Amino acid sequence: MATSTPPDVVVEAEDEDDILGTARKQLERAAAHVDVDPAILERLRYPARVHRVSIPLERDDGRVEVITGYRAQHDNVRGPFKGGLRYHPDVTESECVGLAMWMTWKCAVMDLPFGGAKGGVVVDPKSLSEAETERLTRRLAQEFRTIVGPDHDIPAPDMGTGGQEMAWFMDAYSMQVGESSPGVVTGKPPVVGGSQGREEAPGRSVAIITRELLDYYERPLEDTTIAVQGFGSVGANAARALEEWGATIVAVSDVNGGIYDEDGLDVAAIPTHQEQPEAVARQAETTISNDDLLTLDVDVLIPAAISNVITATNAPDVRADFVVEGANGPTTAAAESILDDRSIPVIPDVLANAGGVTVSYFEWLQDRNRRRWSLERVRNELESEMTTAWSAVAREYAAGSALTWRDAAYVVALARLAAAHEARGLWP
């Protein structure tokens, strides 16, 4: 059974480095630089609604286990809710709300006609068989049937989910509504309405933004050393693109640790997490820890694994000249303040990894128009959208001497959200 939680019941963040606490703190900081109606800011501090579901899952041995799922829908003033759906044992309601807020900013920064949402199921996907994962996903689609849809809320892959889960979700939803509805989710396999280039898109956008950042500071890409924490879809695709464009990738890691070579790694020869799970540390006899990778003396650090890895504890030891966020929320608010004091620019996730939702938008358009785009077109369109967004944020950054790069991105997003809220008004 699904239940909806009104905004005043949503659990407050326990501390400022909780994802929701960080998201709200970032909003408040950016609001100081934008002339926005306080009533609009107050509305943006809370989700429109949060749905909680209990999912009975029959295990392969016949046991029935009840699993909790959430879907936080933050703001849809600019268009349907949009955001990932993750399977992870540490999923919480507060986390989903914070991530949904970030999706709202991300879509606004990219000027996409979407709002922000995020969903999660409290389960370790590694503990599920393929048959159990399919049953769970199809039952989740049933529980979410009345709150998702191509014009209402469009899930996508996230941690612990991928194209297969989206295909099962789409099929179950289509069976329920009585017609094929590929636009209900994005990130599907191309054979059932997915887009070419969707899986690589978040990492490719990180690479594009890193290239633009270096150009902004007049740093040649060919003379740049880069360390990437996390060699999954985001980190691997970012590393491979940057290596192809001339950068030197000196370190990469997965959950078990990393490998480092100051002369550069052959990134193309290292299996991604999708190709061979947890294989990075097996590529060399000598490894480094994920903590050590974050403090390497490199030009660019790309944290592309999980949230809150750069904290007040290790931020003083970060030696990179730039941080480009590949993961969602890898830098806590306290850590970013330290990095700012040390004149280390942090390029925020809401810009850097926005290629995922941008190509999801392309996929949604393709599904609605029943037209297929080539990989070349997807990459060209993504390049155009990312460089346009970068230019908008860079103009704000250059115009405001007190702004961080995150502030500048939020100024762009808030201005667009405020204009939309003012135009639509408040329903009495």
C-alpha positions as CSV (number, residue, x, y, z in Angstrom):
1,M,0.0,0.0,0.0
2,A,1.3,3.5,-0.9
3,T,1.1,6.4,1.5
4,S,1.9,10.1,0.9
5,T,3.8,12.2,3.4
6,P,2.9,15.9,3.6
7,P,5.9,18.3,3.7
8,D,5.7,19.1,7.4
9,V,6.1,15.4,8.2
10,V,9.3,15.0,6.2
11,V,12.2,14.2,8.6
12,E,14.5,17.1,9.0
13,A,18.2,16.4,8.3
14,E,20.1,15.3,11.4
15,D,23.1,17.5,10.6
16,E,24.3,19.9,7.8
17,D,26.2,17.1,6.1
18,D,23.1,14.9,5.7
19,I,22.2,15.0,2.0
20,L,19.0,16.9,2.7
21,G,20.8,19.3,5.1
22,T,23.4,19.9,2.5
23,A,20.8,20.6,-0.2
24,R,19.0,23.1,2.0
25,K,22.2,24.8,3.1
26,Q,23.2,25.2,-0.6
27,L,19.8,26.7,-1.4
28,E,20.1,29.2,1.4
29,R,23.6,30.2,0.4
30,A,22.6,30.7,-3.2
31,A,19.5,32.6,-2.3
32,A,21.6,35.4,-0.8
33,H,22.8,36.1,-4.4
34,V,19.4,36.1,-6.1
35,D,16.4,38.4,-5.7
36,V,13.8,35.7,-5.1
37,D,10.4,36.0,-3.3
38,P,11.0,34.5,0.2
39,A,7.7,32.6,-0.3
40,I,9.2,30.8,-3.3
41,L,12.3,29.9,-1.4
42,E,10.2,28.5,1.4
43,R,8.3,26.3,-1.1
44,L,11.6,25.1,-2.5
45,R,12.8,23.9,0.9
46,Y,10.2,21.1,0.9
47,P,9.1,18.4,-1.5
48,A,5.7,18.6,-3.1
49,R,5.1,15.1,-1.7
50,V,6.8,11.9,-0.6
51,H,5.3,8.5,-1.3
52,R,6.2,5.5,0.9
53,V,5.3,2.0,-0.2
54,S,5.6,-1.5,1.4
55,I,6.6,-4.1,-1.2
56,P,5.9,-7.8,-0.5
57,L,8.7,-9.7,-2.2
58,E,8.6,-13.5,-2.6
59,R,12.1,-14.8,-2.4
60,D,13.2,-17.8,-4.5
61,D,12.9,-20.1,-1.5
62,G,9.3,-19.1,-0.9
63,R,9.8,-16.6,2.0
64,V,8.0,-13.3,1.8
65,E,9.9,-10.2,2.8
66,V,8.3,-6.8,3.0
67,I,10.6,-4.1,1.6
68,T,10.2,-0.3,1.9
69,G,10.3,2.1,-1.1
70,Y,10.2,5.8,-1.4
71,R,9.5,8.3,-4.2
72,A,10.1,12.0,-3.4
73,Q,8.7,14.5,-5.8
74,H,10.2,17.9,-5.1
75,D,9.0,20.5,-7.7
76,N,7.3,20.3,-11.1
77,V,6.7,24.0,-11.9
78,R,8.8,23.7,-15.1
79,G,7.6,20.2,-16.1
80,P,7.1,16.6,-15.1
81,F,9.1,15.2,-12.1
82,K,12.3,13.5,-13.2
83,G,14.8,11.5,-11.3
84,G,16.5,8.2,-10.7
85,L,15.3,5.1,-8.9
86,R,18.0,3.4,-6.7
87,Y,18.2,0.0,-5.0
88,H,20.5,0.3,-1.9
89,P,20.3,-0.9,1.7
90,D,20.9,2.6,3.1
91,V,18.1,4.4,1.2
92,T,16.2,6.8,3.5
93,E,13.3,9.2,3.0
94,S,15.5,12.2,3.9
95,E,18.1,11.1,1.3
96,C,15.4,10.8,-1.4
97,V,14.1,14.3,-0.6
98,G,17.6,15.8,-0.8
99,L,18.4,14.1,-4.0
100,A,15.1,15.2,-5.5
101,M,15.9,18.8,-4.7
102,W,19.3,18.4,-6.5
103,M,17.4,17.1,-9.5
104,T,15.2,20.2,-9.5
105,W,18.4,22.4,-9.6
106,K,20.0,20.2,-12.2
107,C,17.1,20.3,-14.6
108,A,16.8,24.1,-14.2
109,V,20.6,24.6,-14.7
110,M,20.3,22.6,-18.0
111,D,17.1,24.5,-18.8
112,L,15.2,21.2,-19.3
113,P,11.4,21.1,-19.0
114,F,11.5,18.9,-16.0
115,G,11.3,19.1,-12.2
116,G,13.1,17.0,-9.6
117,A,12.3,13.6,-8.1
118,K,14.2,10.7,-6.7
119,G,13.1,7.2,-5.6
120,G,14.7,4.4,-3.7
121,V,14.1,0.9,-2.4
122,V,15.8,-0.2,0.9
123,V,17.4,-3.4,-0.4
124,D,20.9,-4.7,-1.2
125,P,20.7,-5.5,-4.9
126,K,23.6,-7.9,-4.6
127,S,21.4,-10.0,-2.3
128,L,18.7,-10.5,-5.0
129,S,18.6,-13.1,-7.8
130,E,17.7,-11.9,-11.2
131,A,14.2,-13.4,-10.8
132,E,13.8,-11.6,-7.4
133,T,14.9,-8.3,-8.9
134,E,12.4,-8.7,-11.7
135,R,9.6,-9.5,-9.2
136,L,10.6,-6.5,-7.0
137,T,10.7,-4.1,-9.9
138,R,7.4,-5.2,-11.4
139,R,5.7,-4.9,-8.0
140,L,7.2,-1.5,-7.5
141,A,5.8,-0.3,-10.8
142,Q,2.4,-1.5,-9.6
143,E,2.8,0.5,-6.3
144,F,3.9,3.6,-8.2
145,R,1.4,3.3,-11.0
146,T,-0.7,6.2,-10.0
147,I,2.2,8.6,-9.2
148,V,4.4,8.1,-12.3
149,G,3.7,8.6,-16.0
150,P,5.2,10.2,-19.2
151,D,3.6,13.5,-18.3
152,H,3.8,13.3,-14.5
153,D,7.0,11.6,-13.1
154,I,9.6,9.8,-15.2
155,P,12.1,7.5,-13.3
156,A,15.5,6.5,-14.6
157,P,18.4,4.2,-13.5
158,D,20.4,5.1,-10.4
159,M,22.6,3.2,-7.9
160,G,21.8,-0.5,-8.1
161,T,19.5,-0.3,-11.1
162,G,20.1,-0.2,-14.9
163,G,18.5,-0.6,-18.2
164,Q,17.0,-4.0,-17.4
165,E,15.2,-2.7,-14.4
166,M,13.8,0.2,-16.4
167,A,12.6,-2.3,-19.1
168,W,10.8,-4.4,-16.5
169,F,9.3,-1.3,-14.9
170,M,8.1,0.0,-18.3
171,D,6.6,-3.3,-19.3
172,A,4.7,-3.7,-16.0
173,Y,3.4,-0.1,-16.2
174,S,2.4,-0.6,-19.8
175,M,0.4,-3.8,-18.9
176,Q,-1.3,-1.8,-16.2
177,V,-2.4,1.1,-18.4
178,G,-3.3,-1.1,-21.3
179,E,-0.9,0.4,-23.9
180,S,2.8,0.5,-24.6
181,S,4.2,3.5,-22.7
182,P,8.0,3.6,-23.3
183,G,8.1,7.3,-22.1
184,V,7.3,6.3,-18.5
185,V,11.0,5.7,-17.8
186,T,14.3,6.6,-19.4
187,G,17.6,4.7,-19.4
188,K,15.9,1.7,-21.1
189,P,17.8,-0.6,-23.6
190,P,17.5,1.0,-27.1
191,V,15.6,-2.1,-28.4
192,V,12.6,-1.1,-26.2
193,G,12.8,2.7,-26.7
194,G,16.0,3.7,-25.0
195,S,18.4,6.2,-26.4
196,Q,21.8,5.6,-27.8
197,G,24.4,7.2,-25.6
198,R,22.3,7.3,-22.4
199,E,24.5,5.1,-20.3
200,E,27.7,7.0,-21.1
201,A,26.0,10.4,-20.8
202,P,26.7,11.4,-17.1
203,G,30.4,10.5,-17.5
204,R,30.7,12.2,-20.8
205,S,29.2,15.4,-19.4
206,V,31.7,15.3,-16.6
207,A,34.5,15.1,-19.2
208,I,33.0,17.9,-21.2
209,I,32.7,20.2,-18.2
210,T,36.3,19.3,-17.1
211,R,37.5,20.3,-20.5
212,E,35.6,23.6,-20.4
213,L,36.8,24.3,-16.9
214,L,40.5,23.8,-17.9
215,D,39.9,26.0,-20.9
216,Y,38.4,28.7,-18.7
217,Y,41.5,28.7,-16.5
218,E,43.8,28.5,-19.6
219,R,45.1,25.1,-18.6
220,P,46.0,22.8,-21.5
221,L,44.1,19.5,-21.3
222,E,47.2,17.7,-22.7
223,D,49.2,18.8,-19.7
224,T,46.6,17.8,-17.1
225,T,46.7,14.9,-14.6
226,I,43.4,13.5,-13.3
227,A,42.4,11.1,-10.5
228,V,39.0,9.5,-10.7
229,Q,37.3,7.9,-7.6
230,G,34.8,5.4,-8.8
231,F,35.1,3.4,-12.0
232,G,31.5,2.7,-12.7
233,S,29.4,4.2,-15.5
234,V,30.2,7.9,-14.6
235,G,33.9,7.6,-13.6
236,A,34.9,5.2,-16.4
237,N,33.2,7.1,-19.2
238,A,34.6,10.4,-17.9
239,A,38.1,8.9,-17.6
240,R,38.0,7.3,-21.1
241,A,36.7,10.4,-22.8
242,L,39.3,12.6,-21.1
243,E,42.1,10.2,-22.0
244,E,40.9,10.1,-25.6
245,W,41.0,14.0,-25.6
246,G,44.6,14.0,-24.4
247,A,44.5,14.2,-20.6
248,T,46.6,11.9,-18.4
249,I,44.6,9.7,-16.0
250,V,46.9,8.8,-13.2
251,A,44.6,7.1,-10.7
252,V,41.2,5.3,-10.7
253,S,39.4,3.2,-8.0
254,D,36.5,1.1,-7.2
255,V,35.0,0.0,-3.8
256,N,38.0,-2.2,-3.0
257,G,40.7,0.5,-3.7
258,G,42.6,2.0,-6.5
259,I,45.6,2.0,-8.7
260,Y,48.0,4.9,-9.3
261,D,50.8,5.6,-11.8
262,E,52.2,9.1,-12.0
263,D,53.1,8.5,-15.6
264,G,49.5,7.6,-16.6
265,L,47.3,4.6,-16.8
266,D,45.9,2.8,-19.8
267,V,42.3,3.5,-18.9
268,A,40.8,1.8,-21.9
269,A,42.4,-1.5,-20.7
270,I,40.8,-1.3,-17.2
271,P,37.4,-3.1,-16.9
272,T,34.6,-0.9,-15.7
273,H,32.4,-2.0,-12.8
274,Q,29.7,-3.0,-15.3
275,E,32.2,-5.0,-17.4
276,Q,33.9,-6.8,-14.4
277,P,32.7,-5.8,-10.9
278,E,35.4,-4.7,-8.4
279,A,38.2,-5.4,-10.9
280,V,40.2,-2.2,-10.7
281,A,42.3,-3.1,-7.7
282,R,43.3,-6.4,-9.4
283,Q,45.0,-4.5,-12.3
284,A,48.2,-3.8,-10.3
285,E,50.2,-5.4,-7.5
286,T,50.4,-2.2,-5.5
287,T,47.1,-0.4,-4.7
288,I,46.0,2.7,-2.9
289,S,43.0,3.3,-0.8
290,N,40.0,5.4,-1.8
291,D,41.0,7.9,0.9
292,D,44.5,8.2,-0.4
293,L,43.2,8.8,-4.0
294,L,41.3,11.9,-2.8
295,T,44.6,13.5,-1.6
296,L,46.8,12.8,-4.5
297,D,48.8,15.7,-6.0
298,V,46.9,16.0,-9.3
299,D,45.4,18.8,-11.4
300,V,41.8,17.5,-11.3
301,L,40.1,15.3,-8.8
302,I,36.8,13.7,-10.0
303,P,34.9,12.0,-7.1
304,A,32.5,9.8,-9.1
305,A,31.5,7.1,-6.6
306,I,29.2,8.0,-3.7
307,S,28.0,11.0,-1.6
308,N,29.9,12.7,1.2
309,V,33.4,11.5,0.5
310,I,35.1,14.9,0.7
311,T,34.5,16.0,4.3
312,A,35.8,18.5,6.8
313,T,38.2,15.8,7.9
314,N,40.0,15.3,4.6
315,A,39.4,18.6,2.8
316,P,42.5,20.2,4.3
317,D,44.5,17.4,2.7
318,V,43.1,17.6,-0.9
319,R,45.9,18.6,-3.2
320,A,44.1,18.8,-6.5
321,D,43.8,22.2,-8.2
322,F,40.2,21.5,-9.2
323,V,37.4,19.2,-8.0
324,V,34.7,18.2,-10.6
325,E,31.8,16.3,-9.0
326,G,30.9,13.2,-10.9
327,A,28.8,11.6,-8.1
328,N,25.8,13.2,-6.5
329,G,26.8,15.2,-3.4
330,P,30.4,14.0,-3.0
331,T,31.4,17.2,-1.2
332,T,29.9,18.2,2.1
333,A,29.0,21.8,2.8
334,A,31.8,22.0,5.5
335,A,34.3,20.5,3.1
336,E,33.4,22.9,0.3
337,S,33.9,25.9,2.6
338,I,37.4,24.6,3.4
339,L,38.2,24.1,-0.3
340,D,36.9,27.6,-1.1
341,D,39.1,29.1,1.6
342,R,42.0,27.2,0.0
343,S,41.0,28.6,-3.5
344,I,40.2,25.1,-4.9
345,P,37.3,25.5,-7.3
346,V,34.5,22.8,-7.0
347,I,32.4,22.3,-10.0
348,P,29.0,21.1,-8.7
349,D,27.3,17.8,-9.6
350,V,24.2,19.7,-10.8
351,L,26.2,20.9,-13.7
352,A,29.0,18.3,-14.2
353,N,27.0,15.1,-14.3
354,A,23.8,16.5,-15.8
355,G,24.4,14.6,-19.0
356,G,22.4,11.8,-17.7
357,V,19.1,13.7,-17.3
358,T,19.9,15.6,-20.5
359,V,20.1,12.5,-22.6
360,S,17.1,11.2,-20.7
361,Y,15.3,14.2,-22.0
362,F,16.4,13.2,-25.5
363,E,15.1,9.7,-24.9
364,W,11.8,11.1,-23.7
365,L,11.5,13.2,-26.9
366,Q,12.3,10.2,-29.0
367,D,9.7,8.0,-27.3
368,R,7.0,10.7,-27.6
369,N,7.8,11.3,-31.3
370,R,8.5,7.7,-32.2
371,R,11.8,8.7,-33.7
372,R,15.3,7.3,-33.2
373,W,18.4,9.4,-32.9
374,S,21.9,8.2,-33.9
375,L,24.7,8.0,-31.4
376,E,26.4,10.8,-33.3
377,R,23.4,13.1,-33.0
378,V,23.0,12.3,-29.3
379,R,26.6,13.2,-28.6
380,N,26.4,16.4,-30.7
381,E,23.2,17.5,-28.9
382,L,24.7,16.7,-25.5
383,E,27.9,18.7,-26.4
384,S,25.7,21.6,-27.4
385,E,23.5,21.5,-24.2
386,M,26.5,21.1,-21.9
387,T,28.5,23.9,-23.3
388,T,25.4,26.2,-23.3
389,A,24.8,25.4,-19.6
390,W,28.5,25.9,-18.8
391,S,28.5,29.3,-20.5
392,A,25.4,30.4,-18.5
393,V,27.1,29.3,-15.2
394,A,30.4,30.8,-16.2
395,R,28.8,34.2,-16.9
396,E,27.3,34.2,-13.4
397,Y,30.6,33.2,-11.8
398,A,32.5,35.9,-13.6
399,A,29.9,38.5,-12.7
400,G,29.8,37.8,-9.0
401,S,33.1,38.1,-7.1
402,A,31.7,36.4,-4.0
403,L,30.3,33.4,-5.9
404,T,31.6,29.9,-5.9
405,W,30.9,27.7,-8.9
406,R,28.1,26.0,-7.0
407,D,26.6,29.4,-6.1
408,A,26.7,30.4,-9.8
409,A,24.9,27.2,-10.9
410,Y,22.3,27.7,-8.2
411,V,21.8,31.4,-9.2
412,V,21.1,30.2,-12.8
413,A,18.7,27.5,-11.5
414,L,16.9,29.7,-9.0
415,A,16.3,32.5,-11.4
416,R,14.6,30.1,-13.8
417,L,12.6,28.4,-11.1
418,A,11.5,31.7,-9.6
419,A,10.4,33.0,-12.9
420,A,8.3,29.9,-13.5
421,H,6.7,30.1,-10.0
422,E,5.9,33.8,-10.5
423,A,4.4,33.2,-13.9
424,R,2.2,30.3,-12.6
425,G,1.3,31.9,-9.3
426,L,0.1,30.1,-6.1
427,W,-3.2,28.2,-6.3
428,P,-5.4,29.6,-3.5
